[in-house]
Amino acid sequence: MGKKHKDGKKHKKKKDQTEYTLVDLSPALTQAARSMRTVLSRNLLESGLYAGQDGVIISLSESDGMTAGGLAQKLGVKAPTMTRTIGRMEAQGFVERKPDAEDARLTKVYLTELGRGSVQAIELAASSCDKLATLDFSEKEIRNLVRLLKAIDANLQAEAIHVDEDEED
Protein backbone atom coordinates (compact mmCIF):
# COMPACT_ATOMS: atom_id res chain seq x y z
CA MET A 1 0.00 0.00 0.00
CA GLY A 2 1.13 3.59 0.58
CA LYS A 3 3.57 5.06 3.08
CA LYS A 4 2.55 6.52 6.41
CA HIS A 5 2.71 10.29 6.50
CA LYS A 6 3.37 12.63 9.42
CA ASP A 7 -0.29 12.42 10.40
CA GLY A 8 0.13 8.65 10.94
CA LYS A 9 -2.38 7.73 8.23
CA LYS A 10 -1.59 5.66 5.19
CA HIS A 11 -1.95 7.44 1.87
CA LYS A 12 -1.95 5.75 -1.51
CA LYS A 13 0.70 6.66 -4.04
CA LYS A 14 -0.41 9.44 -6.33
CA LYS A 15 -1.83 8.14 -9.58
CA ASP A 16 -0.13 9.09 -12.83
CA GLN A 17 -1.96 12.25 -13.90
CA THR A 18 -0.58 12.23 -17.46
CA GLU A 19 -3.28 12.30 -20.09
CA TYR A 20 -2.56 9.44 -22.45
CA THR A 21 -4.04 9.02 -25.91
CA LEU A 22 -4.43 6.16 -28.35
CA VAL A 23 -0.98 6.87 -29.81
CA ASP A 24 0.52 5.87 -26.43
CA LEU A 25 -1.12 2.40 -26.42
CA SER A 26 1.25 0.35 -28.60
CA PRO A 27 4.50 1.57 -27.01
CA ALA A 28 3.11 1.21 -23.47
CA LEU A 29 1.68 -2.25 -24.07
CA THR A 30 4.81 -3.47 -25.86
CA GLN A 31 7.09 -2.18 -23.09
CA ALA A 32 4.90 -3.63 -20.33
CA ALA A 33 4.87 -7.03 -22.07
CA ARG A 34 8.65 -6.89 -22.54
CA SER A 35 9.20 -6.00 -18.87
CA MET A 36 6.81 -8.74 -17.73
CA ARG A 37 8.58 -11.32 -19.91
CA THR A 38 12.01 -10.20 -18.60
CA VAL A 39 10.97 -10.57 -14.95
CA LEU A 40 9.23 -13.91 -15.61
CA SER A 41 12.30 -15.22 -17.47
CA ARG A 42 14.54 -14.20 -14.58
CA ASN A 43 12.17 -15.94 -12.13
CA LEU A 44 12.20 -19.11 -14.25
CA LEU A 45 15.99 -19.39 -14.55
CA GLU A 46 16.24 -21.07 -11.13
CA SER A 47 14.26 -24.04 -12.47
CA GLY A 48 16.46 -24.25 -15.60
CA LEU A 49 13.77 -22.96 -17.94
CA TYR A 50 14.16 -20.32 -20.62
CA ALA A 51 11.66 -17.84 -22.06
CA GLY A 52 8.88 -19.60 -23.95
CA GLN A 53 9.49 -23.00 -22.39
CA ASP A 54 7.02 -22.29 -19.61
CA GLY A 55 4.17 -22.10 -22.12
CA VAL A 56 5.11 -25.50 -23.57
CA ILE A 57 5.15 -27.11 -20.13
CA ILE A 58 1.87 -25.54 -19.03
CA SER A 59 0.20 -26.53 -22.34
CA LEU A 60 1.42 -30.12 -21.99
CA SER A 61 0.37 -30.24 -18.33
CA GLU A 62 -3.16 -29.41 -19.50
CA SER A 63 -3.10 -31.75 -22.50
CA ASP A 64 -0.07 -34.08 -22.61
CA GLY A 65 0.80 -35.69 -25.93
CA MET A 66 0.44 -32.82 -28.37
CA THR A 67 2.16 -32.54 -31.73
CA ALA A 68 4.78 -29.82 -32.29
CA GLY A 69 2.38 -28.18 -34.75
CA GLY A 70 -0.44 -28.23 -32.20
CA LEU A 71 1.80 -26.66 -29.58
CA ALA A 72 3.00 -24.02 -32.06
CA GLN A 73 -0.56 -23.11 -32.96
CA LYS A 74 -1.70 -22.98 -29.33
CA LEU A 75 1.22 -20.78 -28.32
CA GLY A 76 1.13 -18.56 -31.41
CA VAL A 77 4.62 -19.35 -32.73
CA LYS A 78 5.89 -20.74 -36.03
CA ALA A 79 6.38 -24.51 -36.32
CA PRO A 80 10.20 -24.34 -36.83
CA THR A 81 10.52 -22.25 -33.66
CA MET A 82 8.51 -24.84 -31.72
CA THR A 83 10.59 -27.69 -33.14
CA ARG A 84 13.80 -26.00 -31.93
CA THR A 85 12.23 -25.30 -28.51
CA ILE A 86 11.12 -28.92 -28.14
CA GLY A 87 14.60 -30.15 -29.14
CA ARG A 88 16.22 -27.97 -26.51
CA MET A 89 13.68 -29.00 -23.87
CA GLU A 90 14.20 -32.66 -24.74
CA ALA A 91 17.97 -32.24 -24.28
CA GLN A 92 17.27 -30.59 -20.89
CA GLY A 93 15.06 -33.52 -19.87
CA PHE A 94 11.73 -31.64 -19.62
CA VAL A 95 9.95 -33.36 -22.53
CA GLU A 96 10.20 -36.46 -24.70
CA ARG A 97 8.97 -37.21 -28.19
CA LYS A 98 7.19 -40.48 -28.98
CA PRO A 99 5.47 -41.81 -32.09
CA ASP A 100 1.68 -41.62 -31.93
CA ALA A 101 0.12 -44.99 -31.04
CA GLU A 102 -2.63 -44.68 -33.70
CA ASP A 103 -0.76 -42.86 -36.47
CA ALA A 104 2.95 -43.67 -36.72
CA ARG A 105 3.44 -40.68 -39.05
CA LEU A 106 2.81 -38.35 -36.09
CA THR A 107 5.23 -37.60 -33.28
CA LYS A 108 3.78 -36.36 -30.02
CA VAL A 109 5.44 -34.45 -27.20
CA TYR A 110 5.05 -35.56 -23.58
CA LEU A 111 6.23 -34.17 -20.27
CA THR A 112 8.85 -36.15 -18.38
CA GLU A 113 8.88 -36.37 -14.58
CA LEU A 114 11.19 -33.35 -14.54
CA GLY A 115 8.76 -31.47 -16.80
CA ARG A 116 5.79 -32.33 -14.60
CA GLY A 117 7.81 -31.32 -11.55
CA SER A 118 8.51 -27.89 -13.03
CA VAL A 119 4.82 -26.90 -13.29
CA GLN A 120 4.72 -25.67 -9.69
CA ALA A 121 7.93 -23.63 -10.17
CA ILE A 122 6.39 -22.01 -13.27
CA GLU A 123 3.19 -21.20 -11.39
CA LEU A 124 5.19 -19.66 -8.52
CA ALA A 125 7.36 -17.63 -10.93
CA ALA A 126 4.27 -16.35 -12.76
CA SER A 127 2.46 -15.53 -9.53
CA SER A 128 5.45 -13.59 -8.23
CA CYS A 129 5.66 -11.67 -11.51
CA ASP A 130 1.90 -10.96 -11.47
CA LYS A 131 2.08 -9.61 -7.93
CA LEU A 132 4.98 -7.33 -8.80
CA ALA A 133 3.28 -6.10 -11.99
CA THR A 134 0.05 -5.23 -10.17
CA LEU A 135 1.56 -3.75 -7.03
CA ASP A 136 -0.88 -1.18 -5.60
CA PHE A 137 -3.68 -2.26 -7.97
CA SER A 138 -7.10 -2.99 -6.50
CA GLU A 139 -8.86 -6.28 -7.29
CA LYS A 140 -11.28 -4.32 -9.47
CA GLU A 141 -8.41 -2.69 -11.40
CA ILE A 142 -6.83 -6.11 -11.97
CA ARG A 143 -10.13 -7.57 -13.24
CA ASN A 144 -10.61 -4.56 -15.56
CA LEU A 145 -7.02 -4.78 -16.80
CA VAL A 146 -7.32 -8.47 -17.64
CA ARG A 147 -10.72 -7.91 -19.30
CA LEU A 148 -9.31 -5.08 -21.42
CA LEU A 149 -6.17 -7.01 -22.40
CA LYS A 150 -8.30 -10.00 -23.45
CA ALA A 151 -10.49 -7.67 -25.52
CA ILE A 152 -7.42 -6.17 -27.20
CA ASP A 153 -6.11 -9.67 -27.95
CA ALA A 154 -9.49 -10.78 -29.37
CA ASN A 155 -9.61 -7.71 -31.64
CA LEU A 156 -6.09 -8.35 -32.89
CA GLN A 157 -6.66 -12.11 -33.32
CA ALA A 158 -9.80 -11.41 -35.36
CA GLU A 159 -7.83 -9.05 -37.60
CA ALA A 160 -5.02 -11.62 -37.99
CA ILE A 161 -7.55 -14.23 -39.14
CA HIS A 162 -9.09 -11.72 -41.56
CA VAL A 163 -5.66 -10.87 -43.03
CA ASP A 164 -4.77 -14.58 -43.40
CA GLU A 165 -8.04 -15.21 -45.26
CA ASP A 166 -7.31 -12.30 -47.62
CA GLU A 167 -3.83 -13.70 -48.39
CA GLU A 168 -5.34 -17.08 -49.36
CA ASP A 169 -7.61 -15.49 -52.00
Steps between C-alpha positions, in 0.01 A plus 500: 500500500613859558744647750398646833516877509566734792134479598542123554249408229579293196464678168500331162765591247389778271358370175670595175317816393638498144230507237572214264352458154461214256845571354650400838336153501737295282825622659361464854357154440813378321728629777281355776497160326878514453555589867261226614677242282843612631396463865326166434807369314724602789263326745503183288879472470525332842302203366720479187231629266539764232250748356222324311561160656253571778215519249594160355504339844172657610333401169622141535395488866147583383506266200803267489587339168464787256672528164762772444260664254218495755724657762620764252144591410386513863792720601491722191849421368627361170549123471882517449532709817299241694708215358821669621343570842389138537848377400662718763246397764552134413877542546430665839279207602167688525322328209525190283377425151322173421328367189121519516344163589225531234687682223871419475549799267437733796742575781355624826666691782461389862618639831762302689503478880731802504257688274203414720702601805570843352131599474490623860821704452346662190180581688700654787717703259191628317319582823799694630521692172124571504518635854790728413330623181177587682651648814256757643220392263158427647324171421258696282787663307658158443170354373452801268859478376470131416160556334641783288814307402287201395281733293807650332631150425162389358488807273852436375443124457186570296697736276781243461247239385346751258843585353589129463173437314573791264848360423349162403273659236 
